[in-house]
């Protein structure tokens, strides 16, 4: 695996691990604005659109005024950066932007008739919160905006969704080992620069925030709640997984760590189900599930990198000691930039188009 092949926007075959036909069909004729196109997630959205076969003339790469006129290369194709005004002329917008930017521009886009798939946290409490492998039916005709959950929540819930087809779980606890890509391009550059320093025999100095990230594992750096002691990432998981799975916060728990990996989040899952099941039953459901690949001897970060689907392995099942049902332990791995962000946002955009239709004349 070469470094150049796994950087955001590199030429690749991300969609081999998923059935992308329905997404491609829904988006083929739409004019699509990718807002935040110079960031890591935006570059991956552009690369996925190339791989889906969307015509270059239908793609608008949008970024801040300081970037307008520059060229970014993603998916083997050059894209000229345009201003936000051109996003208002699109039919679909993928927002790969910080929450404050999404909250500012989404109402204007919707007012102009654009369908919006947002990847930030701006609208997760009010818009339909969607993971297509779990709750596609939550996108209704007339919806103009949908939100993707946090990357950790998306990867974990996608991995366990095949086991929840009939009833919600009783409880879900995770420990996540999160890639540095979740902090954006500055953190990706930091881990590479610090790694070069260490391998050259130099003492590393933190290039991003206060922790060295190269060859280091540390608690997730987002803010700590002074009452619960949970960090922001852990609180997001509890809130968002609770909403998706219809579980009270007391039935959910998370511990989130950063590890020195570029792109893949690995999540150790402890899932309590209301019905008894076996290892064979769990494996059968996972093996036939969309967007999921069962990996008996894994999964590893390298296996999951640059794949739109998620990998699940290390399945262990035992009778629950807390009553009826089963306790399932598993490991889920997914590319934070793809299923954790860009691919889920594109899947959601396709659901919007299918439910509501593109209202504009082209």
N, C-alpha and C positions, 0 to 999 in steps of 0.2 A: 504494500500500500504506500504510494508516494504522497508526500505532503501536498504537492500541487494538485493532486486529484481529489483531495477532500476539503479544499478551501471553498468558501461560499462562491457559487456561480461557476465552478469548474464543469467542464464537459463530463457527463456521466450518464448512467442508466438507472436513475432513481426509481423508476416506476415498474421495474421488473418484478418487484415484490408485492404489487397490488394490482387489482383489476381497475384500471384507469379509464375504461371505455366510456362509462356513463358520465364521468367528469369531462372527458374530452368532447363528447357529443353535446353536452349542455353548453360548453364554453366556446365551441368552434366558431360560431357566428357572432359572438359578442365582441364589442370593443371594450378592452379591459385596461384599466389604469392601475398600475402598481405604485402605490404611494409609499415613499421610503425606500426607493429602488437602489440607493447606494449602500444601505445597511446589509448585514448578513442575511436576514430573513428576506428582504426585498430581492437580493441577488438570487436567492434560491427560488422565489416565486417566478422570477423571469426565466430561470433555467427550466423549471417545471413546465412553463408555458411553451417553451421551445420543444421540450420532449413530448408534450401533448399535441404538437403540430399546429398550434395557433399561428395564423399568418402574422408576419412581422407588422404589417400595416394595422393590425387590430390591437397592438400592444402599445401602451403609453407608459414609459418609465418616468415617474414623477419624483422630484426631490426638492429640497429647499432652494431658494433663489440663488444662493451662492454656487450651486452645482449646475444650474441651468446652462445648457450648451455643451457640457462635458460629455464624454463617452464612457459608458461602463460596458464591460464585456461579460456576458453571462450565458452559459449553455452553448458556448461557441459562437455567439452572435453579438454584434455591437448594438447598443441601444443608446440613443441620444437622450439625455436628461431634459425633461420639459418642466414647465411651471405648473403650479396647482390649478391654474385656470383651465388647462387642458383636461384635467381629471373631470371637470364639470361637464365635459362633452362626451364622456364615456358612458357606457351602459352598466358596467360593473366596476367597482373599485375594491381592491385588496389593500387594506391599511396595515402596513408593516411599520408602524409609527409608535412613538411613546404615547402613553395614555392621555397626556395633556394635549397632544397634537390631535389624536383621534377625536377627543371630545370637542375640540374647536372646529374641526373641518367636517365631521360626519353630518351634522345637521344641514350644512350648506350643500353637501353632495346629495343627500336625500331630497332636499328641497328642489334640486335640479333634476330629479328623476333617476338618480343613480342608485343601483343596488349595492349595498355596502357589506363586506365581510371584514370584520375588525379582528385583529390579532392581539390587541392590547387589553388591559384590564378595565378600560374606560366604561364599558357598557355591560359587563358581565352580570351585574345585579339586576338589570332591567330588560335587556334584550334576550331573545332565545339563546341559550348557552348550548352549543351543539358539538357533539362528537358523532360523526355520521355512522360509525360502527355501532353506536349505542342508541341514539335517540333522533334519527333523521325525521321522524314524524313530528317533532317539535317545531319544524319549519312549516309555517302555514301560508296559504295563499294570501297575498297582500302584505306580507312581511317585507320590509325594506332594509332591515339591518339585522345581522346575526353576529354573535361573538364566539370566538374560540376560547376554551379554558386555558389556564396556565399550562405550560409545556409538560410539567411533571404530572399534573392531573390527566391531561390528554393521553399521555403514554401509558400511565398506569391503568386508567379505565378502559382504554382500547384493549389492553392485554387481558383483562378479566371479563370483559363484556360477554364473551361466549359462554361463560359460566353462570350468567345472570339472566338467561333468557326468560325464565318463568317467574322468578321472585327476586326482589332486592336482597342483598346480603344482610346479615345481622350486624356485622361490624367489618371494618377494613382498617388495617394499620400498615403503614409503609415506612421504609427507610430508603431514602433516595441518595444516589451517588451521582452528582450532577456535573455535566460537562461545562467547561468555561464558556462555550459558545452562547449560553443563556445570558451572559452579560454583554454580548455584542462584540463588534469588531475590535474595539480597544483591548478587551480582555484576551481575545484570540491572539492579537499581536504581542501582548504582554507575555503570555506563556511561551511563545516562540522565542522572544528576545531573552527572557530569563533562562530558558533551557540552553540557549547558545552560551550564555555567560557561565552557567554551571559546568557545562561540558568542556569549556575552555579553561576551567580551573579558577574562575573568578567568583567572588562572593556575590550572590544575587541581591539586587536591591529591588524592592517592590516597584513594578511598573504600572500597577493598576490597584488603586485603593491601598489598603494597609497591609495585606497579606502577600507574601510571595506566592505565586500560583504554580510555578514549575516545581515538580517533584514534591508537591505538598497537598495534603488533604486538610480541610478545615470546615467548621460549621458555616452554613450558608450565610452570606454577608449581609443580607437584608435586615432591616431593623428588628429589634427585639421588643416584644410586648412587655411592658414593665410588670404586668399582673401575672400573665400566664407563663412568661419566659419563652414563648414561641416566637420564631422569626416570621417575617412577612411571608416567606415562601411556604412555611408550614401552615400559616393561617389561611392562605389562598387555597391550599389543598383541602383543608377541612371545610371551608365555605363552599367551594366549587364542587367537590365530590359529594358533599351533602346535598346540594341542590340537584345534581345530576342523578344521584342514586336514591334520593328521597330518604336520607338518613339524618338523624339528629347528630349534632356535633359531638355528643358524648360517645357515639359509636365509631368515631373516626379519629385517627391519630397519625402524625407524621413527624419524622426527623429528617432534616435535609442537610446534606453535606456537599461541599464542592470537592472534586477530585481532579487531578491533572490529566484530563482527557479533553480532546478538542470538541467533539460533537455529540457523543452518545450519553444520554441519561440512562442509568441502570437503577431499577427500583425493585427492592426486595418487598414482597407483598405477603401479608398475613390476612387471609380472608376467611371469615366465618359464615358458612352458608346454612340456611334453615333446613335443608334436606341432606340426608346422607348421600355420599357419592364415593366413587373409587378413583384411584389413579388412572385406571383405564378409561373411565368415563370422562375425566377431565381432559386427558390427552386426545380422546376422540373429538370432543367438542372444539378444542383448540386447533386440531389439525384441519378441520373443515371450515374454520371461521374466516371471513373476509378481512384482509388487512393484517392477519396474524400468521406467523410461521412458528411451528413447534420445533424447538431445537433441543434435542435430548441431552447433548453434552455441553450446553451453554446456557444462556447466550453470552457472548463477549462483546466488548465495545467495538472491536474491529468488525465483527460480523454485522452489527447493526448500523454502522456508519454508512451514510449516503444511500440508505434504503428508505423508501416512503412508508413501508410497513413496519410493524413491531415484531420482535422475537420474544418468545416465552419458553422457559425451560426450568430445570431444577424443581419439578413438580413433586410435592410431598403432601399426602393426605392422611389425616387421622381423625378419629372420632373426637368430637368436641367435648371438652371437660366442663363446658358451661351450659350443658343442656343438649337437646337433640340437634342433629345436623352434623356437619363436618367442618374441620379446620383444614384449609388449603394453604400451603405455602408455595410460592413460586418466585421466579425472577423474571422481570420484564425489562427489555432493553429497546430503546428507540432513539432515532436521530432527532435531537432537539430542534434542529433547524427545519426538519422536514415534517414528520408526523407531529412533532411538538409545536409546529408553527406554520410554515409555508404550505405544506400539503393539506393540513386540516383546514386552513383558511380557503384554499382553492376548492376542496370538497364542499365546504359550506357555501361558497359562491355558486357552485353548480346546483346545490339544493335550492338556493334562492331563485335562480333562473328557472329551474324546473317547476317550482311552486307558484311563482309570481309572473314569470316571463319578463323579457326585456321590453319595456314600454315605449322605447324610442324608435323612431324611424331612422334607418341608417342611410 
